[in-house]
Amino acid sequence: ELSGLKKTLNVEVEQLRS
């Protein structure tokens, strides 16, 4: 679902920011 994809993207972005 879209919500699941958005959550995955948020996790990826947080890892990049770290």
C-alpha positions in Angstrom: 0.0 0.0 0.0 1.0 3.7 -0.4 1.2 4.1 3.4 3.6 1.2 3.6 5.8 2.7 0.9 5.8 6.1 2.5 6.9 4.5 5.8 9.7 2.7 4.0 10.9 5.9 2.3 10.9 7.7 5.6 13.2 5.0 7.1 15.5 5.3 4.1 15.6 9.1 4.4 16.4 8.9 8.2 19.3 6.5 7.5 20.7 8.9 4.8 20.4 11.8 7.3 22.2 10.0 10.0 
